[in-house]
Amino acid sequence: MNRKFALNLLGVAALLVSSRSPMTAQTPGPGSTPPATQANAAVPARTSTSDNSQKYKIGQGDVLIIRVFGHEELSRESPVTSAGTIRMPFFGEVQASCLTEAELSAEIAEKLRKYLKDPQVDVVVKEYRSQPVSVIGAVSQPGRFQLQRRIRLLELLTYAGGPGVNAGSTVFVIHDNELNSCERPISEETLASPEAEANAVLSSFNLKDLLAGSPKANLYVRPGDIVSIPLADQVFVTGGVIRPGAVPLRGTMTIFSAISMAGGFGPEASKKNVQLIRKNPATGTHNEMIINIEDIEKRKAEDVLLMANDVINVQGSVVKSLRKSLMQIIPATVSAVPVIILP
């Protein structure tokens, strides 16, 4: 799939979730080698099944071990070429892509019957390289994973460590149908055409539905898929709370629930003087209002719905400046930023 077009689709995905924070994780490039810890942890064990459609189909880039019993000179280790073939003595190239190990074994054995009596052939995939999927965004271990069998989206996320604490409410999947060549062969002419980019399809699912195991959300991933969980929008709680800092804005959140997620009021906090600062996106100006949380607790006032990037400043009995309150969250934020040595 055209990489530029994939990135454009991710940009559309970001707009669909209402101006989410930019993703910090990046997926390795096509020519790079993913970290060994991620690659090894991401290889699901194959399951035995009588349904041939569930078995692994050999693809371009896979490395095969071919054994011809009793004829070591014919046994070899062979990568599958970009044309989907391998090369064997006597008869040259053999089509390997889109066949299972058993099917390719039978195909090679059939061709060897012209030269050998009752040849016994065994084919094993040594290295899986043809079915990559990528998981990026707000997950614990973003990376590139190689499939050995069919796998559903929820299981794939477990190999990526699951959604992060700052994950948004939506999961995006970009399907790269160009790599789905076993089910729908694509010619070189088709791949070179301007319509090739139309093969990319963007799907979105509710993260809560996926984690609950909804069949509609928990689809099978396909080779070439890119799974992205954008970061959630945030609100910032400062001042006289137990844990000042950023709070992920998921769904409908009120000022009372945001303060609760920040650990609640501190011993010197004033519930009657909670400052809500909101930026007007049209004018760029900041609007301030004072909220009385005691009135909300006594149901004398309505709880206030929050918007992305709202700042809640819980003032103390002795009013502190917002500048001083914001300084409380800066050290924790700076310590989480990776250290970069400039040349």
Legacy VTK file of the C-alpha trace (Angstrom):
# vtk DataFile Version 3.0
C-alpha trace
ASCII
DATASET POLYDATA
POINTS 343 float
0.000 0.000 0.000
1.239 3.480 -0.799
2.797 4.655 2.500
1.851 8.291 1.880
-1.753 7.312 1.313
-1.763 5.246 4.534
-0.504 8.229 6.481
-3.240 10.357 4.908
-5.825 7.865 6.110
-4.394 8.098 9.619
-4.783 11.845 9.361
-8.452 11.381 8.509
-8.745 9.035 11.477
-7.356 11.710 13.748
-9.980 14.173 12.522
-12.743 11.665 13.113
-11.919 11.553 16.811
-12.293 15.336 17.158
-8.754 16.684 17.108
-7.076 14.088 19.312
-3.527 14.660 20.544
-0.879 13.613 17.998
0.417 10.064 18.286
3.935 9.729 19.619
4.543 6.085 18.649
5.873 5.192 15.223
5.885 1.908 13.369
9.202 0.683 11.938
9.717 1.200 8.222
9.338 -1.624 5.714
13.065 -2.246 5.602
13.769 -2.067 9.308
13.983 -4.928 11.781
11.586 -4.718 14.745
12.993 -5.171 18.264
13.595 -8.818 19.073
11.471 -8.726 22.224
8.457 -7.481 20.304
8.953 -9.733 17.310
9.349 -12.885 19.385
6.465 -12.098 21.714
4.246 -11.353 18.770
4.402 -14.733 17.067
1.268 -16.671 17.970
1.557 -20.446 17.997
-0.142 -22.194 15.120
-3.278 -24.178 15.805
-4.029 -27.514 14.184
-7.235 -27.606 12.180
-8.714 -29.669 9.387
-10.005 -26.515 7.664
-7.395 -25.692 5.019
-8.519 -22.038 4.925
-7.317 -21.632 8.523
-3.785 -22.887 7.794
-0.870 -20.575 7.096
-0.402 -19.677 3.440
3.192 -19.254 2.325
3.987 -15.775 1.041
6.679 -13.616 -0.507
9.723 -13.232 1.725
9.110 -16.346 3.833
12.102 -18.648 4.266
11.401 -22.364 3.750
13.245 -25.526 4.715
12.706 -28.239 2.073
13.694 -31.811 2.911
13.709 -34.684 0.402
14.227 -37.823 2.481
17.045 -40.030 1.297
18.325 -37.301 -1.023
20.221 -34.738 1.022
21.584 -33.146 -2.148
18.054 -31.992 -2.976
17.281 -30.661 0.496
17.741 -26.930 0.916
16.767 -23.682 2.604
15.058 -21.351 0.182
13.480 -17.874 0.433
10.277 -17.219 -1.472
10.981 -14.665 -4.208
8.960 -11.530 -4.924
7.269 -13.526 -7.677
6.134 -16.088 -5.070
8.386 -18.897 -6.318
11.257 -21.076 -5.097
13.883 -22.859 -7.192
14.472 -26.617 -7.144
16.916 -28.898 -9.000
15.709 -30.738 -12.098
12.602 -28.666 -12.783
13.499 -25.110 -11.770
10.932 -22.699 -10.328
7.918 -23.820 -8.343
5.027 -21.584 -7.302
5.015 -21.461 -3.483
2.984 -18.425 -2.452
-0.619 -18.988 -1.361
0.065 -22.706 -0.731
0.211 -24.387 2.671
3.261 -26.370 3.729
1.450 -29.623 2.935
0.282 -28.396 -0.475
3.769 -27.291 -1.489
5.218 -30.600 -0.254
2.762 -32.480 -2.468
3.509 -30.197 -5.439
7.272 -30.745 -5.204
6.829 -34.490 -4.694
4.636 -34.712 -7.796
7.270 -33.001 -9.944
10.039 -35.216 -8.519
8.198 -38.403 -9.530
9.665 -37.983 -13.008
13.144 -38.444 -11.530
12.682 -40.343 -8.240
10.639 -43.334 -7.135
8.053 -42.410 -4.465
9.781 -39.198 -3.257
9.020 -38.084 0.333
9.078 -34.299 0.685
8.595 -32.153 3.752
8.298 -28.341 3.708
8.518 -26.209 6.863
8.389 -22.424 7.171
11.566 -21.385 8.996
10.992 -17.608 9.016
7.646 -15.848 8.737
8.031 -12.582 6.825
5.049 -12.290 4.480
2.174 -11.388 6.817
3.090 -8.245 8.770
0.604 -6.213 10.786
1.417 -3.005 12.665
-0.008 -1.636 15.914
0.663 2.032 16.649
-0.610 4.787 18.891
-1.740 4.520 22.500
-0.724 0.911 23.232
1.860 -0.362 25.702
4.169 -1.937 23.093
3.627 -0.500 19.602
5.409 -2.391 16.864
5.313 -4.602 13.804
4.187 -8.203 14.148
4.391 -11.228 11.853
1.388 -13.569 11.730
1.611 -17.360 11.662
-2.139 -17.954 11.741
-5.421 -16.090 11.608
-5.773 -13.800 14.586
-8.512 -11.490 15.798
-8.047 -7.819 16.626
-8.465 -8.215 20.392
-5.812 -10.938 20.556
-3.436 -8.792 18.505
-3.835 -5.954 20.995
-2.814 -8.302 23.825
0.490 -8.951 22.012
0.923 -5.153 21.870
0.429 -4.947 25.637
-3.152 -3.704 25.451
-4.427 -0.109 25.270
-2.478 2.467 27.248
-3.954 4.514 30.058
-4.103 7.473 27.663
-5.948 5.584 24.917
-8.894 7.192 23.196
-12.267 5.577 22.663
-11.782 4.516 19.019
-9.724 1.850 17.235
-8.877 2.428 13.579
-7.861 -0.350 11.183
-6.436 0.328 7.733
-6.878 -2.751 5.559
-4.269 -3.113 2.838
-6.079 -5.241 0.268
-3.038 -5.224 -1.999
-1.414 -7.838 0.264
-4.536 -9.984 0.301
-3.453 -11.609 -2.957
-4.281 -15.229 -2.059
-8.001 -14.458 -1.821
-8.027 -11.892 -4.654
-5.050 -12.083 -7.040
-3.782 -8.699 -8.209
-1.820 -8.253 -11.407
1.180 -5.957 -11.832
-0.938 -3.771 -14.093
-3.490 -3.345 -11.306
-0.839 -2.419 -8.753
0.599 0.218 -11.086
-2.769 1.826 -11.790
-4.012 5.032 -10.080
-6.902 2.998 -8.664
-4.545 0.868 -6.551
-4.814 3.238 -3.603
-8.568 2.634 -3.540
-7.769 -0.845 -2.208
-7.032 0.699 1.193
-10.087 0.665 3.464
-10.376 2.519 6.770
-12.559 0.917 9.468
-13.265 2.211 12.970
-14.525 0.452 16.088
-15.434 1.449 19.620
-12.618 0.404 21.978
-15.083 -0.445 24.743
-17.004 -2.772 22.397
-13.755 -4.435 21.326
-12.595 -5.039 24.895
-16.027 -6.512 25.656
-15.511 -9.035 22.827
-18.169 -7.699 20.465
-18.127 -9.897 17.318
-18.667 -6.831 15.112
-15.555 -5.115 16.511
-13.350 -8.175 17.059
-12.669 -8.899 13.391
-9.863 -10.984 11.925
-6.831 -8.872 11.038
-5.286 -9.360 7.621
-1.715 -9.145 6.349
-0.702 -5.539 5.871
-3.260 -4.135 8.324
-2.307 -1.085 10.382
-4.096 -0.843 13.740
-4.092 2.583 15.376
-5.457 3.710 18.731
-5.187 7.516 18.909
-4.474 9.252 22.186
-7.479 10.446 24.124
-8.235 14.121 24.524
-7.206 15.463 27.912
-8.239 17.876 30.617
-5.816 19.225 33.198
-6.492 19.273 36.938
-4.169 21.474 39.006
-4.032 23.013 42.456
-5.384 21.463 45.642
-5.966 17.875 44.493
-4.172 14.684 45.515
-2.727 13.882 42.068
-2.564 16.997 39.868
-1.973 16.343 36.186
-3.591 15.375 32.903
-6.748 13.269 32.923
-7.873 11.405 29.749
-11.188 12.704 28.443
-13.218 9.613 27.527
-16.820 10.024 26.496
-18.855 12.294 28.740
-16.884 13.663 31.683
-17.879 16.276 34.242
-15.793 18.549 36.429
-16.715 16.499 39.514
-15.585 13.203 37.937
-12.331 14.769 36.691
-11.477 15.945 40.209
-12.288 12.453 41.487
-9.903 10.905 38.929
-7.216 13.293 40.208
-7.580 11.768 43.680
-10.135 14.216 45.048
-9.670 17.393 47.061
-6.605 17.976 49.194
-6.772 19.080 52.838
-6.487 22.799 52.014
-8.725 22.807 48.956
-11.735 25.065 48.697
-14.711 23.341 47.075
-16.408 26.695 46.636
-13.620 28.177 44.510
-12.900 25.771 41.652
-11.692 27.646 38.598
-12.581 26.339 35.124
-10.545 27.794 32.273
-11.698 27.065 28.724
-10.231 28.257 25.446
-12.607 29.510 22.785
-11.435 27.788 19.572
-12.989 30.476 17.390
-11.357 33.501 19.027
-8.425 31.927 20.875
-9.388 33.732 24.068
-9.697 32.050 27.467
-12.920 32.161 29.430
-12.891 31.644 33.179
-15.669 30.694 35.566
-15.852 29.800 39.252
-17.629 26.541 40.091
-19.031 25.719 43.541
-18.578 21.952 43.922
-20.512 21.951 47.216
-23.608 23.118 45.335
-23.118 20.274 42.831
-22.794 17.728 45.665
-25.981 19.057 47.261
-27.684 19.031 43.827
-28.260 22.748 43.979
-26.348 23.165 40.717
-25.763 21.108 37.588
-22.434 19.376 37.119
-20.398 20.950 34.284
-19.538 18.927 31.182
-15.896 19.222 30.196
-14.317 19.820 26.801
-10.872 18.892 25.493
-8.004 20.903 27.024
-10.092 22.403 29.817
-8.029 23.435 32.861
-9.527 22.854 36.308
-7.713 24.778 39.025
-8.765 23.738 42.526
-7.886 26.719 44.666
-6.948 26.466 48.326
-8.356 28.270 51.312
-5.615 30.784 50.565
-6.016 31.434 46.848
-3.004 30.319 44.845
-2.090 31.611 41.437
-2.736 29.406 38.436
0.940 29.746 37.535
1.953 28.176 40.845
-0.620 25.419 40.431
0.560 24.530 36.946
4.129 24.206 38.211
2.968 21.178 40.218
2.486 19.064 37.092
5.555 20.225 35.144
8.200 18.044 36.943
6.184 14.841 36.429
5.620 15.714 32.779
9.281 16.546 32.100
10.531 13.362 33.784
8.417 11.263 31.395
10.055 12.763 28.304
12.908 10.671 26.812
16.407 12.119 27.022
17.871 13.087 23.633
21.579 13.871 23.299
22.160 16.545 20.665
25.362 16.299 18.600
LINES 1 344
343 0 1 2 3 4 5 6 7 8 9 10 11 12 13 14 15 16 17 18 19 20 21 22 23 24 25 26 27 28 29 30 31 32 33 34 35 36 37 38 39 40 41 42 43 44 45 46 47 48 49 50 51 52 53 54 55 56 57 58 59 60 61 62 63 64 65 66 67 68 69 70 71 72 73 74 75 76 77 78 79 80 81 82 83 84 85 86 87 88 89 90 91 92 93 94 95 96 97 98 99 100 101 102 103 104 105 106 107 108 109 110 111 112 113 114 115 116 117 118 119 120 121 122 123 124 125 126 127 128 129 130 131 132 133 134 135 136 137 138 139 140 141 142 143 144 145 146 147 148 149 150 151 152 153 154 155 156 157 158 159 160 161 162 163 164 165 166 167 168 169 170 171 172 173 174 175 176 177 178 179 180 181 182 183 184 185 186 187 188 189 190 191 192 193 194 195 196 197 198 199 200 201 202 203 204 205 206 207 208 209 210 211 212 213 214 215 216 217 218 219 220 221 222 223 224 225 226 227 228 229 230 231 232 233 234 235 236 237 238 239 240 241 242 243 244 245 246 247 248 249 250 251 252 253 254 255 256 257 258 259 260 261 262 263 264 265 266 267 268 269 270 271 272 273 274 275 276 277 278 279 280 281 282 283 284 285 286 287 288 289 290 291 292 293 294 295 296 297 298 299 300 301 302 303 304 305 306 307 308 309 310 311 312 313 314 315 316 317 318 319 320 321 322 323 324 325 326 327 328 329 330 331 332 333 334 335 336 337 338 339 340 341 342
